[in-house]
């Protein structure tokens, strides 16, 4: 078993360790929630001040050209592209994950309606992130499709002659279980099904190869592992074979002026821009895009150190260590492991379960345990179960850009102390707020 000095030595010899200095992390804080909101890059405050006081304050409308505001979505898209296995000019940073999912899922349904009109079902995972299911449910109601939800291990078997689109999140938000993106995409195509991926919990932490897998559509989040700040713009990728179709020019239903071929021509009719640019919609949020670029530049700094391959290796080492230490030091307190042990099936997070009844009158006690950890400066989060197959989850994300091995050892030691002392039973740790 590794002890604290062992972990400190691992940090001292970690070639990625200098990347931590690119981020602002409060002293004494162990931040294991980067899978929900990434930490702030050190460059972000100065960049925000520059955009607000100089580019907006002095440059005013001239900054659309002079400061390069006009092509920020494409410039950031090209910085995201290598992280997800896409080509230059195939990604734009824009809007939110939910809005982008509406765009690409609508496009997929339009393609299916033209090419295979008898197929009337969208298949997704029952435990998919809820906003994805809500968007799919709404589109099904509008367009006369059905939404079919299946369990994680039954997805490929559920693809039949009625399936038009398969919509999945690459890394499950509750459990950290990761799909084999290439194998699932191939299975979908073999069944004549279009493939839509949500990369919200993988982009920036897990290597993704959309182009090599020949996926159809993908969206992702800018404020998790990309560290773009709260509510940061998301991104969208579309396989060029779909953006190049001339028989379906209105695949993207939100035909706003920023997705027009010539936005400043101000013509009364809509002419979609070529390629991925048509997946833009309204005027872009420049301050937010500028802050997202700070997070992307921090990821770019990892390229000389091995890039996503090195980040993935460290992520697996961190999560392996966390799992081992929890099982060695916290046994006997009702904790289970929801995250797969197999590296090929694990994202960059570890999710622990706690059975209902372990917490007495407080259900499983999982929520209160997380709150007690937060009070100690160990930030994770909690996801409620349903009292059945889905158990309460204590969720911990390991962003390899800024988390170290000593962080992992200390986090588990705090967890052990919270459990041994029953500190989590204090009433203050059972008060739920709007965001859990």
VENMOQUI-V782878 format. One record per residue. RES is the residue in three letters. PSI is psi as a letter, one per 40 degrees, with the letter a starting at -180 (none if undefined). Layout:
res | psi
RES | PSI
RES | PSI
//
This chain:
res | psi
UNK | h
UNK | h
UNK | a
UNK | d
UNK | d
UNK | d
UNK | d
UNK | d
UNK | d
UNK | d
UNK | d
UNK | d
UNK | e
UNK | h
UNK | e
UNK | e
UNK | d
UNK | d
UNK | d
UNK | d
UNK | e
UNK | e
UNK | i
UNK | h
UNK | h
UNK | i
UNK | h
UNK | e
UNK | h
UNK | h
UNK | h
UNK | f
UNK | f
UNK | e
UNK | e
UNK | d
UNK | h
UNK | i
UNK | i
UNK | h
UNK | i
UNK | d
UNK | e
UNK | d
UNK | d
UNK | d
UNK | d
UNK | d
UNK | d
UNK | d
UNK | d
UNK | d
UNK | d
UNK | c
UNK | d
UNK | d
UNK | d
UNK | d
UNK | d
UNK | b
UNK | d
UNK | d
UNK | e
UNK | d
UNK | d
UNK | d
UNK | e
UNK | f
UNK | d
UNK | d
UNK | e
UNK | d
UNK | d
UNK | d
UNK | d
UNK | d
UNK | d
UNK | d
UNK | d
UNK | d
UNK | d
UNK | d
UNK | d
UNK | e
UNK | f
UNK | i
UNK | i
UNK | h
UNK | e
UNK | e
UNK | i
UNK | i
UNK | h
UNK | i
UNK | a
UNK | i
UNK | d
UNK | d
UNK | d
UNK | d
UNK | d
UNK | d
UNK | d
UNK | d
UNK | d
UNK | d
UNK | d
UNK | d
UNK | d
UNK | d
UNK | d
UNK | d
UNK | d
UNK | d
UNK | d
UNK | g
UNK | e
UNK | e
UNK | h
UNK | f
UNK | h
UNK | h
UNK | h
UNK | i
UNK | h
UNK | d
UNK | f
UNK | i
UNK | h
UNK | d
UNK | d
UNK | d
UNK | d
UNK | d
UNK | d
UNK | d
UNK | d
UNK | d
UNK | d
UNK | d
UNK | d
UNK | d
UNK | e
UNK | f
UNK | i
UNK | i
UNK | h
UNK | h
UNK | h
UNK | i
UNK | i
UNK | d
UNK | e
UNK | e
UNK | d
UNK | d
UNK | d
UNK | e
UNK | h
UNK | a
UNK | e
UNK | e
UNK | h
UNK | d
UNK | h
UNK | h
UNK | h
UNK | i
UNK | h
UNK | d
UNK | h
UNK | h
UNK | d
UNK | d
UNK | d
UNK | e
UNK | h
UNK | h
UNK | i
UNK | g
UNK | d
UNK | d
UNK | d
UNK | d
UNK | d
UNK | d
UNK | d
UNK | d
UNK | d
UNK | d
UNK | e
UNK | f
UNK | h
UNK | i
UNK | h
UNK | h
UNK | i
UNK | h
UNK | f
UNK | d
UNK | e
UNK | d
UNK | h
UNK | e
UNK | d
UNK | h
UNK | h
UNK | i
UNK | g
UNK | d
UNK | d
UNK | d
UNK | e
UNK | f
UNK | i
UNK | d
UNK | i
UNK | i
UNK | i
UNK | i
UNK | i
UNK | e
UNK | e
UNK | b
UNK | e
UNK | e
UNK | f
UNK | e
UNK | i
UNK | h
UNK | e
UNK | i
UNK | i
UNK | a
UNK | i
UNK | h
UNK | h
UNK | h
UNK | h
UNK | d
UNK | d
UNK | d
UNK | e
UNK | e
UNK | h
UNK | e
UNK | e
UNK | g
UNK | d
UNK | f
UNK | d
UNK | h
UNK | e
UNK | g
UNK | g
UNK | i
UNK | d
UNK | e
UNK | e
UNK | i
UNK | d
UNK | g
UNK | d
UNK | e
UNK | d
UNK | f
UNK | i
UNK | e
UNK | i
UNK | h
UNK | h
UNK | i
UNK | i
UNK | i
UNK | a
UNK | e
UNK | d
UNK | e
UNK | e
UNK | i
UNK | c
UNK | a
UNK | h
UNK | i
UNK | g
UNK | d
UNK | d
UNK | d
UNK | d
UNK | d
UNK | d
UNK | d
UNK | d
UNK | d
UNK | d
UNK | d
UNK | d
UNK | d
UNK | d
UNK | d
UNK | e
UNK | e
UNK | d
UNK | e
UNK | e
UNK | e
UNK | a
UNK | d
UNK | d
UNK | d
UNK | d
UNK | d
UNK | d
UNK | d
UNK | d
UNK | d
UNK | d
UNK | d
UNK | d
UNK | d
UNK | d
UNK | d
UNK | d
UNK | d
UNK | d
UNK | d
UNK | d
UNK | d
UNK | e
UNK | f
UNK | i
UNK | e
UNK | e
UNK | e
UNK | i
UNK | i
UNK | h
UNK | d
UNK | h
UNK | i
UNK | d
UNK | h
UNK | d
UNK | e
UNK | e
UNK | h
UNK | a
UNK | f
UNK | i
UNK | h
UNK | h
UNK | i
UNK | i
UNK | h
UNK | i
UNK | i
UNK | d
UNK | d
UNK | e
UNK | b
UNK | e
UNK | f
UNK | b
UNK | e
UNK | e
UNK | d
UNK | d
UNK | d
UNK | d
UNK | d
UNK | d
UNK | d
UNK | d
UNK | d
UNK | d
UNK | e
UNK | e
UNK | h
UNK | h
UNK | a
UNK | i
UNK | h
UNK | h
UNK | i
UNK | a
UNK | e
UNK | e
UNK | b
UNK | d
UNK | h
UNK | i
UNK | i
UNK | h
UNK | h
UNK | h
UNK | h
UNK | i
UNK | g
UNK | h
UNK | e
UNK | d
UNK | e
UNK | h
UNK | i
UNK | d
UNK | d
UNK | d
UNK | d
UNK | d
UNK | d
UNK | d
UNK | d
UNK | d
UNK | d
UNK | d
UNK | d
UNK | d
UNK | d
UNK | d
UNK | d
UNK | e
UNK | f
UNK | d
UNK | e
UNK | e
UNK | h
UNK | d
UNK | d
UNK | e
UNK | e
UNK | h
UNK | h
UNK | a
UNK | d
UNK | h
UNK | none
//
